[in-house]
Amino acid sequence: MPGSSPAPGSSPAAAAGPGPVPADPPGHHHRPVPPPPRPDRPQPVHRRLAPPLAALAAVAGAFAYVGAVDPNEPGHYPVCPLLQLTGIYCPGCGGLRSAHAFVHGELGTAVGANALAVAGYLLFAVLWVFWLVRAVRAKPVRITLGPAWWWGLGAVLAVFTVVRNLPFGSGLAP
């Protein structure tokens, strides 16, 4: 009511109402307000399975190629530049021979060519199954590794590289 005092606990400005709306500056355009988010509906299962199955197809294709084209025969693959220039085995040296042996079911030969690569194949298999199960259940896959994990991985690669190039670590050399 006009002339009445505001309610206890409120300011006189609040009792007066919101007041006039200020004008927009010249050249200012309003952006459309997006609609409120809809509840997420999971994608159909064939769409959720496409990424992990595509990754598996790519890896299987790569392994099939390495299984068919023997890296033990010279001329099929380039030589490791670090090995060629320095005579030092890098962490990846022997990886193709390892994959070739793995494809042919020669697990001992695969480990002998590059044990770290075989561990990588097994880690990929575990992570791929995890990814597939999460895709079937319509759950996102989020694997975040902190700096300690990356430093640890770097340390493992460095130790593997040093040990395989020392006389007592010749069992790890390809």
Secondary structure, 3 states (H helix, E strand, C coil): CCCCCCCCCCCHHHHHCCCCCCCCCCCCCCCCCCCCCCCCCCCCHHHHHHHHHHHHHHHHHHHHHHHHCCCCCCCCCCCCHHHHHHCCCCCCCCHHHHHHHHHCCCHHHHHHHCHHHHHHHHHHHHHHHHHHHHHHCCCCCCCCCCHHHHHHHHHHHHHHHHHHCCHHHHHHCC
